[in-house]
Amino acid sequence: MFRIRTMNKISPLGLELFPRDAYEVASEIPHPDAILVRSADLHSIEIPDSVLAIARAGAGVNNIPVTQCSDRGVVVFNTPGGNANAVKELALASMLIASRDIVGGINWAASIAGRADEVPDLVEKEKSKFEGPELRGKTLGVVGLGAIGVMVANDAVALGLDVIGYDPYISVDAAWNLSREVERADTLEGLLAKADYITLHIPLSDTTKGLLNAEKFRFMKKDARVINLARGGLVNEADIIEALVSEKLGAYVTDFPSAELLACKKVICVPHLGASTPEAEDNCAVMAVKQLMDFLETGGVRNSVNFPRCKLDQRAPFRLLAANRNVPNMVGQITTILAGANINITDLINHHRDEYAYNIIDTEQQIPDSVLDRIRQVEGIIRVRSIQKI
């Protein structure tokens, strides 16, 4: 029986996938095998030693202590693409509200509700205050061509925009899905110099923090519009406020309000609505649950943010799973121990990612606890478990 602790309200479409005869799912399980989370802050709690994996029903993992989890061999999953369409639609809407002052116009229209017969004349007189450019024929720069960025780029092409994309680490899958009409930028500065609109779809890290700042704004067109639905820290707030006040930039739409941004008239703050659709919550929950079940039952790893993708069709009755630091001769030491115990290996796979590696080793015989303990004592081994084919 696997035990799953939920840290937030998770979509029933996801939870219903757990077989009731094999899984116990609740919010108060004391020693869970895995944690299923959306926005709860796991930095502020003690993660039990029993936890083998954490699945985030969403793309970002800033609420999870990933480094600590890696050191303990806890695999952290996210659900890239599960909320992609929801964020894409908000990005397209953001381009529209950054162009014409739709928000200001709606607020102004509400303010004249009591003017009765004057309303039609007032509308005709004042509507020019809220006008702005059309999207068609303008240039959109998409920074980050993952699941969301590709969808934004493709739909922007369909809307008649010229689209430039920048992503030095674009995946093969993303490249296959990207429209041929999207122009590739060799540098971020090259993209910024051409774009009337810039939309960000990259993760926040030490290298991307403050990616758009006063230096980068110098490359951009006057009245360019910036859209940031990815992470607030990607844009230097003080610098973009200065660029807006000095009329260097036309507008900034962000999903991450702050007191300073709310005080700037040219900033349009959205209350973190990027993934706030029932469809996105359902998609992310289903993905997270499927990934957890696959990992717990077969040891397969996909969409992990701290361990490598690793899958192996299981043909033998028993399976050894080992997480280790990415140092030489780890596989050799594990297989030597198994051979010394007369345990025959039928198949194995070893993948690494940065500082960590993961092994799936199928055997014909069940591995005794004493042998597992010997493997655990190998320097560099982080976590070991064995499972039997269901």
C-alpha positions as CSV (number, residue, x, y, z in Angstrom):
1,M,0.0,0.0,0.0
2,F,1.5,3.3,-1.1
3,R,0.7,6.4,1.0
4,I,0.2,9.8,-0.6
5,R,0.0,13.0,1.4
6,T,-1.8,15.9,-0.4
7,M,-0.7,19.4,0.6
8,N,-3.4,21.3,-1.3
9,K,-6.8,20.7,-2.8
10,I,-6.0,18.5,-5.8
11,S,-8.3,18.0,-8.7
12,P,-10.5,14.9,-8.3
13,L,-9.7,14.0,-11.9
14,G,-6.2,13.3,-10.7
15,L,-6.9,11.7,-7.4
16,E,-9.4,9.3,-8.9
17,L,-6.5,7.7,-10.8
18,F,-5.1,6.2,-7.6
19,P,-6.3,2.6,-7.2
20,R,-8.1,2.4,-3.9
21,D,-6.7,-1.0,-3.1
22,A,-3.1,0.0,-3.6
23,Y,-3.0,3.7,-2.4
24,E,-4.0,5.6,0.7
25,V,-4.5,9.3,-0.1
26,A,-5.1,11.9,2.6
27,S,-3.8,15.3,3.9
28,E,-2.9,14.0,7.3
29,I,-0.7,10.9,6.5
30,P,2.2,11.0,9.0
31,H,4.8,8.9,7.0
32,P,3.9,9.2,3.3
33,D,5.8,7.6,0.5
34,A,5.1,10.6,-1.7
35,I,3.8,14.2,-1.4
36,L,1.4,15.7,-4.0
37,V,1.4,19.5,-3.9
38,R,0.3,22.6,-5.7
39,S,1.2,25.9,-4.0
40,A,1.9,24.9,-0.4
41,D,5.3,26.0,0.8
42,L,7.4,22.9,1.6
43,H,10.4,25.0,2.7
44,S,8.6,25.7,6.0
45,I,7.9,22.0,6.9
46,E,10.0,19.0,7.7
47,I,9.7,16.5,4.9
48,P,9.5,13.0,6.4
49,D,12.4,10.5,5.8
50,S,9.8,8.1,4.3
51,V,9.2,10.4,1.3
52,L,10.5,9.0,-2.0
53,A,9.1,11.6,-4.3
54,I,7.3,15.0,-4.5
55,A,5.0,15.9,-7.4
56,R,4.1,19.5,-8.0
57,A,0.8,19.8,-10.0
58,G,2.2,22.8,-11.9
59,A,5.4,23.9,-13.7
60,G,7.3,26.0,-11.1
61,V,9.0,24.3,-8.1
62,N,10.0,27.4,-6.1
63,N,7.9,26.2,-3.2
64,I,9.9,22.9,-2.9
65,P,13.4,22.6,-1.4
66,V,14.8,20.9,-4.5
67,T,18.5,20.9,-3.4
68,Q,17.6,19.3,0.0
69,C,15.5,16.8,-1.8
70,S,18.3,15.9,-4.2
71,D,20.7,15.3,-1.4
72,R,18.2,12.9,0.1
73,G,17.4,11.1,-3.1
74,V,13.9,12.5,-3.2
75,V,12.8,12.8,-6.8
76,V,10.9,16.0,-7.5
77,F,8.4,16.0,-10.4
78,N,6.6,18.9,-12.1
79,T,4.1,19.0,-14.9
80,P,5.4,21.0,-17.8
81,G,2.8,21.7,-20.4
82,G,-0.1,20.9,-18.1
83,N,-1.1,24.5,-17.8
84,A,0.5,25.7,-21.1
85,N,-2.8,26.5,-22.9
86,A,-4.1,28.5,-19.9
87,V,-0.9,30.6,-19.8
88,K,-0.8,31.0,-23.5
89,E,-4.3,32.4,-23.6
90,L,-3.4,34.9,-20.8
91,A,-0.3,35.9,-22.8
92,L,-2.4,36.6,-25.9
93,A,-4.9,38.6,-23.8
94,S,-1.9,40.5,-22.2
95,M,-0.8,41.6,-25.6
96,L,-4.2,43.0,-26.3
97,I,-4.6,44.9,-23.0
98,A,-1.0,46.2,-23.3
99,S,-1.9,47.7,-26.7
100,R,-5.2,49.4,-26.2
101,D,-6.1,50.7,-22.8
102,I,-8.9,48.2,-22.4
103,V,-8.7,48.1,-18.7
104,G,-8.7,51.9,-18.3
105,G,-11.6,52.1,-20.8
106,I,-13.7,49.6,-18.9
107,N,-13.0,51.4,-15.6
108,W,-13.9,54.8,-17.2
109,A,-17.1,53.4,-18.7
110,A,-18.2,52.1,-15.2
111,S,-17.6,55.6,-13.8
112,I,-20.2,57.2,-16.0
113,A,-22.9,54.7,-15.2
114,G,-25.1,57.3,-13.5
115,R,-24.9,59.9,-16.4
116,A,-28.0,58.5,-18.0
117,D,-28.7,60.2,-21.4
118,E,-25.2,61.6,-21.5
119,V,-23.5,58.2,-21.9
120,P,-23.6,57.8,-25.7
121,D,-22.1,61.3,-26.3
122,L,-19.5,60.9,-23.5
123,V,-18.4,57.6,-25.0
124,E,-17.9,59.1,-28.5
125,K,-16.1,62.1,-27.0
126,E,-13.7,60.2,-24.7
127,K,-13.0,56.9,-26.5
128,S,-9.8,58.2,-28.2
129,K,-8.1,58.3,-24.8
130,F,-8.0,54.5,-24.8
131,E,-7.0,53.8,-28.3
132,G,-3.8,51.9,-29.2
133,P,-2.1,49.9,-32.0
134,E,-3.3,46.6,-33.5
135,L,-1.3,43.4,-33.1
136,R,-1.3,42.4,-36.8
137,G,1.9,43.3,-38.5
138,K,3.8,44.0,-35.3
139,T,6.8,41.9,-34.1
140,L,6.5,39.6,-31.0
141,G,9.7,38.4,-29.3
142,V,9.2,35.1,-27.4
143,V,12.0,34.5,-24.8
144,G,11.9,30.8,-23.9
145,L,10.5,28.2,-26.3
146,G,9.3,25.5,-24.0
147,A,5.7,24.2,-24.0
148,I,4.2,27.6,-23.3
149,G,6.5,29.7,-25.4
150,V,5.9,27.5,-28.5
151,M,2.2,27.7,-28.2
152,V,2.3,31.5,-27.8
153,A,4.6,31.8,-30.8
154,N,2.5,29.6,-33.0
155,D,-0.8,31.4,-32.1
156,A,0.8,34.8,-32.5
157,V,1.8,33.8,-36.1
158,A,-1.9,32.9,-36.7
159,L,-2.9,36.3,-35.4
160,G,-0.7,38.0,-38.1
161,L,2.3,38.9,-36.0
162,D,5.9,38.5,-37.1
163,V,7.4,36.3,-34.4
164,I,11.0,36.0,-33.2
165,G,12.0,33.3,-30.7
166,Y,15.1,33.1,-28.5
167,D,16.0,29.9,-26.6
168,P,19.6,28.5,-26.7
169,Y,18.4,25.4,-25.0
170,I,15.3,24.5,-27.0
171,S,14.4,20.8,-26.8
172,V,13.9,18.6,-29.8
173,D,10.2,18.2,-29.1
174,A,9.7,22.0,-28.9
175,A,11.6,22.5,-32.1
176,W,9.3,20.0,-33.9
177,N,6.2,21.8,-32.7
178,L,7.4,25.3,-33.5
179,S,6.0,27.0,-36.6
180,R,8.5,27.4,-39.4
181,E,7.4,31.0,-39.6
182,V,9.0,31.8,-36.3
183,E,12.4,33.5,-36.8
184,R,15.3,32.4,-34.6
185,A,17.2,35.1,-32.7
186,D,20.9,34.3,-32.1
187,T,21.0,36.6,-29.1
188,L,18.6,38.1,-26.6
189,E,19.7,41.6,-27.5
190,G,19.0,40.9,-31.2
191,L,15.4,39.9,-30.3
192,L,14.9,42.9,-28.0
193,A,16.0,45.3,-30.7
194,K,13.3,44.1,-33.2
195,A,10.3,43.4,-31.0
196,D,7.3,45.5,-30.4
197,Y,6.1,43.0,-27.7
198,I,8.3,40.8,-25.6
199,T,6.9,37.9,-23.6
200,L,8.9,35.8,-21.1
201,H,8.5,32.1,-20.7
202,I,11.6,30.9,-18.9
203,P,12.3,29.6,-15.3
204,L,13.8,31.9,-12.6
205,S,17.3,31.0,-11.7
206,D,20.6,32.7,-10.7
207,T,21.3,33.2,-14.3
208,T,17.9,34.6,-15.3
209,K,17.2,36.8,-12.3
210,G,16.8,40.4,-13.4
211,L,17.2,39.2,-17.0
212,L,15.4,42.4,-18.2
213,N,17.0,45.4,-16.7
214,A,18.1,48.9,-17.5
215,E,20.9,47.7,-19.7
216,K,18.6,45.5,-21.7
217,F,15.9,48.2,-22.0
218,R,18.5,50.3,-24.0
219,F,18.3,47.8,-26.8
220,M,14.5,47.9,-27.0
221,K,12.2,50.0,-29.2
222,K,10.5,53.0,-27.8
223,D,7.0,52.1,-26.6
224,A,7.7,48.3,-26.6
225,R,5.4,46.3,-24.4
226,V,6.8,43.7,-21.9
227,I,4.7,40.7,-20.7
228,N,5.9,38.6,-17.8
229,L,3.7,35.7,-16.8
230,A,6.7,33.4,-15.9
231,R,8.3,34.7,-12.7
232,G,8.4,38.2,-11.2
233,G,12.1,38.1,-10.6
234,L,12.9,37.9,-14.3
235,V,12.4,41.6,-14.6
236,N,14.1,44.3,-12.4
237,E,11.2,46.2,-11.0
238,A,12.9,49.5,-10.3
239,D,14.4,49.5,-13.8
240,I,11.2,48.8,-15.6
241,I,9.3,51.4,-13.6
242,E,11.9,53.9,-14.5
243,A,11.7,52.9,-18.2
244,L,7.9,53.3,-18.1
245,V,7.9,56.6,-16.3
246,S,10.5,58.0,-18.7
247,E,8.3,56.7,-21.6
248,K,11.0,54.5,-23.0
249,L,8.6,51.5,-22.7
250,G,4.8,51.5,-23.4
251,A,3.5,49.0,-20.9
252,Y,4.3,46.1,-18.6
253,V,1.9,43.3,-18.0
254,T,2.8,41.0,-15.1
255,D,1.2,38.1,-13.2
256,F,3.2,39.0,-10.1
257,P,2.0,42.3,-8.5
258,S,3.9,44.2,-5.9
259,A,3.2,47.5,-4.1
260,E,5.7,49.3,-6.3
261,L,4.3,47.9,-9.5
262,L,0.7,48.6,-8.5
263,A,1.6,52.3,-7.9
264,C,2.8,52.7,-11.5
265,K,0.1,53.6,-14.0
266,K,1.7,51.9,-17.0
267,V,1.9,48.6,-15.2
268,I,-1.0,46.2,-15.6
269,C,-1.0,43.8,-12.7
270,V,-2.8,40.5,-13.0
271,P,-3.4,38.5,-9.8
272,H,-1.4,35.4,-10.7
273,L,-4.0,34.0,-13.1
274,G,-1.6,32.3,-15.5
275,A,-2.7,28.7,-14.6
276,S,-6.0,29.6,-12.9
277,T,-8.4,27.6,-15.1
278,P,-10.2,24.4,-14.1
279,E,-8.8,22.7,-17.2
280,A,-5.2,23.5,-16.2
281,E,-5.7,22.3,-12.7
282,D,-7.2,19.1,-14.0
283,N,-4.4,18.5,-16.5
284,C,-1.6,19.2,-14.0
285,A,-3.2,16.9,-11.4
286,V,-3.6,14.1,-13.9
287,M,0.0,14.4,-15.0
288,A,1.4,14.6,-11.4
289,V,-0.5,11.5,-10.3
290,K,0.5,9.5,-13.3
291,Q,4.2,10.4,-12.8
292,L,4.0,9.5,-9.1
293,M,2.3,6.2,-9.8
294,D,4.9,5.3,-12.5
295,F,7.7,6.1,-10.1
296,L,6.4,4.3,-7.1
297,E,5.3,1.2,-9.0
298,T,8.1,0.9,-11.6
299,G,10.8,3.4,-10.6
300,G,10.4,5.3,-13.9
301,V,11.4,8.9,-13.9
302,R,10.0,11.5,-16.3
303,N,9.5,15.2,-15.9
304,S,11.8,15.4,-12.8
305,V,13.6,18.7,-12.1
306,N,16.4,17.1,-10.1
307,F,17.0,13.6,-11.5
308,P,17.5,12.4,-15.1
309,R,14.7,10.9,-17.2
310,C,15.0,7.2,-16.9
311,K,12.7,4.5,-18.2
312,L,13.2,0.7,-18.7
313,D,10.6,-1.8,-19.7
314,Q,10.4,-4.4,-16.9
315,R,10.7,-8.0,-18.0
316,A,12.3,-9.5,-14.9
317,P,10.4,-10.1,-11.7
318,F,12.5,-7.9,-9.5
319,R,14.0,-4.4,-9.8
320,L,16.7,-2.4,-7.9
321,L,16.4,1.4,-8.0
322,A,19.4,3.5,-6.8
323,A,20.1,7.2,-6.8
324,N,23.7,8.3,-6.4
325,R,26.1,11.2,-6.9
326,N,27.4,11.4,-10.4
327,V,30.9,10.1,-9.7
328,P,32.9,7.3,-11.5
329,N,32.5,3.6,-11.0
330,M,29.1,3.7,-9.2
331,V,27.5,1.2,-11.6
332,G,30.5,-1.1,-11.3
333,Q,30.4,-1.2,-7.6
334,I,26.6,-1.9,-7.5
335,T,26.9,-4.7,-10.1
336,T,29.9,-6.2,-8.3
337,I,27.9,-6.5,-5.1
338,L,25.0,-8.1,-6.9
339,A,27.3,-10.6,-8.7
340,G,29.0,-11.5,-5.3
341,A,25.5,-12.4,-4.0
342,N,24.9,-14.6,-7.1
343,I,22.1,-12.3,-8.3
344,N,21.8,-12.3,-12.1
345,I,21.1,-9.0,-13.8
346,T,18.8,-9.2,-16.8
347,D,18.8,-5.5,-17.8
348,L,20.0,-2.2,-16.5
349,I,20.0,1.5,-17.4
350,N,22.0,4.4,-15.8
351,H,21.4,8.1,-16.6
352,H,22.9,11.1,-15.0
353,R,21.9,14.8,-14.7
354,D,24.4,17.3,-13.4
355,E,25.5,16.1,-10.0
356,Y,23.1,13.2,-9.7
357,A,22.5,9.8,-11.4
358,Y,19.8,7.2,-11.3
359,N,19.9,3.5,-11.9
360,I,17.3,0.9,-12.8
361,I,18.6,-2.7,-12.5
362,D,16.3,-5.7,-13.2
363,T,17.2,-9.0,-11.6
364,E,15.9,-12.6,-11.7
365,Q,16.2,-13.1,-8.0
366,Q,14.8,-11.0,-5.2
367,I,17.6,-8.9,-3.5
368,P,18.0,-9.7,0.2
369,D,18.0,-6.8,2.7
370,S,21.6,-7.6,3.6
371,V,22.6,-7.0,0.0
372,L,20.6,-3.7,-0.2
373,D,22.4,-2.6,3.0
374,R,25.8,-3.3,1.4
375,I,24.8,-1.1,-1.6
376,R,23.7,1.7,0.7
377,Q,27.1,1.7,2.3
378,V,28.9,2.5,-1.0
379,E,30.2,6.0,-0.9
380,G,28.2,8.2,-3.2
381,I,24.9,6.2,-2.9
382,I,22.1,8.4,-1.8
383,R,19.0,6.1,-1.8
384,V,18.2,2.5,-2.7
385,R,15.0,0.6,-2.9
386,S,13.8,-2.6,-4.5
387,I,10.4,-3.4,-6.0
388,Q,8.7,-6.5,-7.4
389,K,6.9,-6.5,-10.7
390,I,3.1,-6.1,-10.2
